[in-house]
Amino acid sequence: MNLTSNQSNNTLNIMNTIFRDFIHVFSTCSLVLVVSLIGTQNLLANNGNDLWLSNHLSKQVTVIGSLKTPMLQLAAKELKNGWQGRDGATVLFTIKKDKSIKLDGFRLDSNRIQSNSELGILYGVYDLLRRQQTSQPIGSIVSNPSYELRILNHWDNSDGSVERGYAGRSIFWRGGGTQLSVTEGDRLLWQKYARANASIGINGSVLNNVNANPQALSIEFLQRTCAIAKELRPYGIKVYLSINFSSPAELGKLKSSDPLNPEVINWWKSKVKEVYQLIPDFGGFLVKANSEGLPGPQDFGRTHADGANMLADALKPYGGIVMWRAFVYSPSDKDRAKQAYNEFVPLDGMFRDNVIIQVKNGPIDFQPREPFSPLFGALKKTSIMPEFQITQEYLGHSLQLVFLAPLWEECLQSDTHQEGDGSTVAKCTDGSLFSQKHTAIAGVANIGLDADWCGNAFAQSNWYAFGRLAWDNNLKSEQIALEWLQQTFTPDQAITKKITPKNWQDAFLTPVCQMMLQSRETAVNYSMPLGLHHIFAGNHHYGPGPWYAPRGLRKDWTPPYYHQADSLGIGFDRTSKGSNAVSQYHEPLNAMFENVESCPENLLLWFHHVPWTYRMKSGNSLWDELCTKYNSGVNSVRGFQKTWDQVQPYVDKDRFLDIQHMLRRHTRDAQIWKDGCILYFQQFSNMPIPLEVERPIYDLDVLMKMEMLYP
Ligand code: GCW
């Protein structure tokens, strides 16, 4: 089902909502009667389209204070529609400068929301409603965002496809002849998208793929961008575009795109002017340059700083920014993990103040587990922003239940030690340690035209978690998971049981939250435990392929480059005896990673080539430990299946069946990972599979042939 056929979904949704509210009213009188009347929960079908923003029967509230502008009126409307506090309460909106309130933060108590800005009031409303719905206290709270810019990156192409998208086609671009016509359906969809983002504090959207087509700056594209901006603006969301560095030549028909060429400089200036004439609050450009075959300043013998600064100068008069990606590597036998640091650290301090270097959480590429990128904390005189991947490219697409907040929390809380102990990635990027003109964070979106936006209900939690962490980079994954569950699977859907808050907590919230919190480590265990990375089959990045090495393919695009398994052992030697990537980390990390004994075991094979017989802390040999990890990953997903089956009474039928089905596939594919990797690596270790580990059920040669069938 997709949102273009959304009319009927909407009607269904409205009917469901009415019905749910109807039940809500009656439930206080006689739940049993209602249950016997409807007999089944089928009527509560939920396609997930409302995300964490389901409608609830609200109580009466009066809003006072200035409501002159559309944004404040919107804030008042949202408050009235969702109010769960005291019936007949009054809430005051106050816009007043207050030094303790930063950016679009707010001060909140049960009957007042104060902010420096209108957008802060809107955020305060969503926060207040969230607290009501999740039964959190509403004392006197000041809430300020950790980052000034909290941005979704959509890898959407103008033909409507989405790179690494697993939830249907693009919500922004349709391609073909329909590119120009903006329909009422489009507008409603974009408003709904904007509202969901605003409710979690996201304030920017990059509308197109970083693998950008030069046509992204054509007038047709800009006009549609302008139409999208119009729907996003009331919710405080600015639009940005990814640009192709060769646009002057490709689109402008100039002879070159050399960033120091005056004609090129002028071309960008007039293009930027054209953009701002259409979209006065346009946010700026995101640039992937000299990476994976895309053009960039190095093609002309210039540096990343030359390229970024030229664009920054063009954007500066309008307040626009450049997000310049540090995801660079070239085909070579050298260690790919070192390249970004090597290229960018020498340029520290050379970027304009409206340039932000966008850095993926790890040095390679959004793997299930990586150490943090050594650029965090090493760039001290340059604004730098983390890039997380919400879409599950390397973590099971939308076919596996993997909650990503623990991965991001692990990165944000990693101590770089760059400015002494406690120099976490969070502090190195949010302005606490280095004075950055702009602070920002980006997440690669997992959104598409699927009715549930993200491909399955639990994938929505990753969109939610990104927004919440962008607002508060110290939030704990558990709090995020609980909040999200409480808002997404509301207890009023559990109509076949007499649900009390206590049994909802014990029988639904606690086990499902546990499942979510375990899911990332589980994915690491059945796919790439102990620091293994990038051992996927083919370009789909779904199933296992430690053997995958087609002749002629770049070595750094093949798994053997990363796992280095041989008869002696397994793992990439990044110590001083190997590629010396450890030297890019500040002491004491350098020494800690260098020494096999002190290297954290969950990163062991990232930094070391380790003998199969090496004694792990558990007493197991490395080989036995590896097998045990794979086994525990599979067992854990099996456990998720049971957990989910147990919560059936608390979940509407649609989402229950959908997730039940997904977990079946998830378990099967985890088994394939385990069998494929154990049997393949066993050819090198020549050691038996420990008896506590379940025997493989697939044959290696079959799995090796299956590789291209995924997903
Ligand atoms: O991991 C790789 C992905 C590419 C992506 C690239 C990037 C948009 O496989 O699909 O391209 O990262 O981040 O630029």
Residues whose N, C-alpha, C, O or C-beta is under 5 A from the ligand:
A	BS01	GCW	V210 N211 D365
